Amino acid sequence: MTVAQEDATIELCRSKLREFYEDFAHCLDTDRLEDFPDFFTEQARYRIIPRENYDAGLEHAPIYCAGRAMIHDRVVAIREAALYQPRSLRHFISGPRVLETLDDGSYRTMANFLIVESLLEVEPQILMVGQYFDEIERSGPMLRIRDRTCVYDNYRIRTTLVIPV
């Protein structure tokens, strides 16, 4: 592969990754939670963890899902069982990077995120800011998350953590 071909491949990968992250944010921001599990592989791991735990190598995470079925169960619980004040979120994702191509052809990636939460009759506020650390694989023409670690930099979560990050 020539340098020009390699550069074109890298740019295509970045473009696909950007589009993937934008589709992910759009899904959550438009309350299409039932589509959320489709972004993950069957055996995916999804967790939301504070920066201090992540940096210390501690596994404790306020939200931890092992497998797409568990991610789906979380959506069902939000829709059918959880009681929470109505809200809307806006996900702002920036700086997506491919960190490494793994031996199986999947990618280790990262991106920054900022999530703004709006509750009824309350000014919008920052819910969370941090980074996604992902392993993403191709599934036909689609990209799917095999492992997502959402590392939040906040000192605390001001309200409830209902909608996926």
matplotlib code that plots the C-alpha trace (Angstrom):
import matplotlib.pyplot as plt

x = [0.0, 1.4, 1.5, -1.3, -3.5, -2.7, -3.6, -6.9, -7.7, -7.0, -9.2, -12.0, -11.8, -11.9, -14.8, -16.7, -15.9, -17.1, -20.3, -20.7, -20.3, -22.8, -25.4, -24.9, -25.5, -28.5, -30.1, -29.9, -30.7, -33.9, -35.0, -34.7, -33.5, -34.9, -32.2, -29.4, -28.5, -28.0, -24.8, -23.2, -22.0, -23.8, -21.0, -20.3, -19.3, -20.7, -19.7, -19.7, -16.9, -15.5, -12.1, -10.6, -11.6, -10.4, -7.0, -6.6, -7.5, -10.6, -13.5, -16.4, -18.8, -22.2, -23.5, -22.0, -23.6, -22.2, -23.7, -26.2, -29.1, -28.2, -28.0, -31.5, -32.7, -31.6, -33.6, -36.7, -36.2, -36.0, -39.1, -41.3, -40.0, -37.9, -39.5, -37.6, -38.3, -38.7, -35.5, -33.7, -30.1, -27.7, -24.5, -21.6, -18.8, -15.5, -12.0, -12.7, -9.4, -8.3, -5.7, -4.8, -5.9, -6.1, -4.9, -8.5, -9.1, -11.1, -10.1, -9.3, -10.7, -11.5, -13.5, -14.4, -18.0, -20.0, -23.6, -26.0, -29.2, -32.5, -35.2, -38.6, -38.5, -34.8, -32.0, -29.9, -26.8, -23.8, -24.6, -21.3, -18.0, -15.4, -14.1, -15.2, -12.6, -13.9, -13.2, -15.1, -15.5, -17.0, -20.1, -20.7, -21.0, -21.8, -19.5, -20.4, -19.0, -17.4, -16.3, -17.2, -15.8, -17.3, -14.9, -16.5, -14.4, -17.2, -16.7, -20.2, -23.4, -25.8, -29.0, -29.9, -28.0, -31.0, -30.4, -27.3, -24.1]
y = [0.0, 3.4, 6.3, 8.0, 4.9, 4.5, 8.2, 7.7, 4.6, 6.5, 9.4, 7.0, 5.4, 8.8, 9.8, 6.6, 7.0, 10.6, 9.5, 6.6, 8.9, 11.4, 8.7, 7.5, 11.0, 11.5, 8.3, 9.4, 13.0, 12.1, 9.6, 6.6, 4.5, 1.3, 1.7, 2.2, -1.5, -1.8, 0.2, -2.7, -6.3, -9.2, -9.6, -5.9, -4.3, -0.8, 1.1, 4.6, 5.2, 8.3, 9.5, 8.8, 5.1, 4.7, 6.3, 4.1, 1.0, 0.4, -1.4, 0.2, 1.9, 3.4, 1.7, -1.6, -3.7, -7.0, -7.9, -6.3, -8.1, -6.3, -3.0, -3.8, -4.6, -1.1, 0.5, -1.5, -0.5, 3.2, 3.0, 0.8, 0.9, 4.0, 7.1, 10.3, 13.9, 14.3, 15.6, 16.0, 15.6, 16.9, 15.0, 16.9, 14.6, 15.9, 14.9, 11.2, 9.4, 5.9, 5.0, 1.6, -1.1, -4.4, -7.7, -8.8, -5.6, -3.8, -0.4, 1.1, 4.6, 7.6, 10.8, 13.6, 14.2, 16.9, 16.2, 19.0, 18.1, 20.1, 19.5, 21.2, 24.7, 24.6, 26.2, 23.6, 22.5, 20.3, 16.7, 15.2, 15.8, 13.2, 10.7, 7.6, 4.8, 2.2, -0.9, -0.8, -3.6, -3.8, -5.8, -5.8, -2.2, -1.2, -0.3, -1.7, -1.1, -4.2, -2.3, 1.2, 2.9, 6.3, 8.1, 11.2, 14.0, 15.5, 15.6, 14.2, 13.6, 16.4, 14.7, 11.1, 9.1, 7.9, 8.2, 6.4, 8.3]
z = [0.0, -0.9, 1.5, -0.4, -0.2, 3.5, 4.1, 2.2, 4.3, 7.5, 6.4, 5.4, 8.8, 10.6, 8.5, 9.3, 13.0, 13.1, 11.4, 13.8, 16.9, 15.4, 14.7, 18.3, 19.7, 17.5, 18.6, 22.3, 21.7, 19.8, 22.5, 20.3, 23.2, 21.7, 18.9, 21.4, 21.9, 18.1, 18.4, 20.4, 19.6, 21.3, 23.9, 24.4, 27.6, 28.5, 31.6, 33.0, 35.4, 37.3, 36.2, 39.6, 39.5, 35.9, 36.6, 39.8, 37.8, 39.9, 38.3, 40.3, 37.8, 38.6, 35.4, 34.1, 31.4, 30.1, 26.8, 24.5, 26.3, 29.5, 27.6, 26.2, 29.7, 30.8, 28.0, 29.0, 32.7, 31.7, 29.6, 31.9, 35.5, 36.2, 37.7, 36.8, 35.9, 32.1, 30.6, 27.3, 26.7, 24.0, 23.4, 21.9, 20.8, 19.6, 18.6, 17.6, 17.2, 16.0, 18.6, 17.3, 14.8, 16.6, 15.2, 14.4, 12.3, 15.0, 16.3, 19.7, 19.6, 21.8, 21.7, 24.1, 25.1, 26.7, 27.7, 28.5, 30.4, 30.2, 32.8, 32.7, 34.1, 34.9, 33.0, 31.0, 32.8, 32.1, 33.1, 32.3, 30.5, 29.8, 27.2, 25.5, 25.2, 22.8, 20.9, 17.7, 15.1, 11.7, 11.3, 7.6, 6.5, 10.2, 13.0, 16.4, 19.9, 21.5, 24.6, 25.7, 28.8, 29.4, 31.8, 33.3, 34.7, 36.9, 40.7, 40.9, 38.9, 39.8, 38.9, 38.2, 35.5, 33.5, 29.8, 28.5, 28.1]

ax = plt.figure().add_subplot(projection="3d")
ax.plot(x, y, z, "-o")
ax.set_aspect("equal")
plt.show()
